[in-house]
Amino acid sequence: MNINVSPEVEKQLHDLAAKIGKDAADLGGSMLEEKMRESGFLSDDNGADTDDPEALARAISAMTNRTPEEIEAARARLFAQSRPPRPLPEGKTLHDVLSGQWPGDETDEEVFEALRKLS
């Protein structure tokens, strides 16, 4: 599995791993596991209870029954970890930048028609 992180985080991870004498990938993996365990997305028994039929229902319940304060705290953590938005080019609107920017040679109308068929 490959996980993408910003160049800044990658450099800091390599620096920390070198400082404590660990492999950066191993350190990053253990940090991810620890965070998932703290967040309740990974059990403390290293996943031994993978046949728990109620695990998904509990996870959905935990996410859908959060208080407004818990939701706001999660948003704040997300925004704190996100890169700042790039400014729009001078004289351009968001619509100018996004409209008609498909990876192939499809027109907006062809993409919209394909999306309509999928929905």
C-alpha positions in Angstrom: 0.0 0.0 0.0 1.2 3.5 -0.7 0.0 6.5 1.2 0.5 10.0 -0.1 1.5 12.8 2.3 2.7 16.3 1.6 6.4 16.8 1.0 6.7 18.7 4.3 5.2 15.8 6.3 7.4 13.3 4.4 10.5 15.2 5.3 9.5 15.5 9.0 8.7 11.8 9.1 12.1 11.0 7.6 13.8 13.4 10.1 12.0 11.9 13.1 12.7 8.3 11.9 16.4 9.1 11.5 16.5 10.7 14.9 15.0 7.7 16.7 16.7 5.1 14.5 13.6 3.7 12.7 12.6 3.2 9.1 10.4 6.1 8.0 7.7 3.7 6.4 7.5 1.6 9.6 7.3 4.7 11.8 4.6 6.2 9.5 2.6 2.9 9.6 2.8 2.6 13.3 1.7 6.2 13.7 -1.3 5.7 11.4 -2.3 2.5 13.3 -2.1 4.4 16.6 -4.2 7.3 15.3 -6.8 4.8 13.9 -6.9 3.0 17.2 -7.4 6.4 19.1 -10.2 7.3 16.7 -12.0 4.0 17.2 -11.5 2.8 13.7 -9.2 0.0 14.7 -9.6 -2.3 17.7 -6.9 -2.7 20.3 -6.7 -6.5 19.7 -5.0 -5.9 16.3 -8.1 -6.8 14.4 -8.6 -10.2 15.9 -12.4 -9.7 16.0 -12.8 -9.1 12.2 -15.9 -11.3 12.1 -17.9 -9.0 14.3 -21.2 -8.5 12.4 -22.0 -5.4 14.4 -18.7 -3.5 13.8 -20.0 -1.6 10.8 -23.3 -0.7 12.5 -21.4 0.6 15.5 -19.0 2.6 13.4 -21.9 4.2 11.4 -23.7 4.9 14.7 -20.6 6.5 16.2 -20.3 8.8 13.1 -24.0 9.7 12.8 -24.6 10.3 16.5 -21.8 12.8 17.0 -22.6 16.0 18.9 -22.3 19.4 17.0 -19.2 20.0 19.2 -17.6 16.7 18.1 -18.4 17.4 14.4 -16.8 20.9 14.7 -13.7 19.5 16.4 -13.3 17.0 13.6 -13.7 19.8 11.0 -11.1 21.9 12.8 -8.7 18.9 12.8 -9.3 18.4 9.1 -8.7 22.1 8.2 -5.6 22.2 10.4 -4.1 19.3 8.5 -5.2 20.6 5.0 -3.1 22.7 2.7 -4.3 26.3 2.3 -6.3 26.9 -0.8 -4.5 28.2 -3.9 -5.5 31.6 -5.0 -7.4 32.0 -8.3 -5.4 33.4 -11.2 -6.0 37.1 -11.5 -9.1 37.9 -13.5 -10.5 34.4 -13.2 -13.5 33.0 -11.3 -13.8 29.6 -9.9 -16.2 28.7 -12.8 -13.5 29.9 -15.3 -10.9 27.6 -13.7 -13.1 24.5 -13.4 -15.4 24.6 -16.4 -14.4 22.5 -19.3 -11.3 21.0 -17.6 -11.8 17.3 -18.4 -8.9 15.0 -18.8 -9.9 13.9 -22.3 -11.4 15.7 -25.2 -15.0 15.4 -23.9 -17.2 18.5 -23.9 -19.1 19.6 -20.8 -22.3 18.4 -22.4 -20.9 14.9 -23.0 -19.7 14.6 -19.4 -23.0 15.9 -18.0 -24.9 13.3 -20.2 -22.7 10.5 -19.0 -23.3 11.6 -15.4 -27.0 11.8 -16.0 -27.0 8.2 -17.3 -25.1 7.0 -14.2 -27.5 8.6 -11.7 
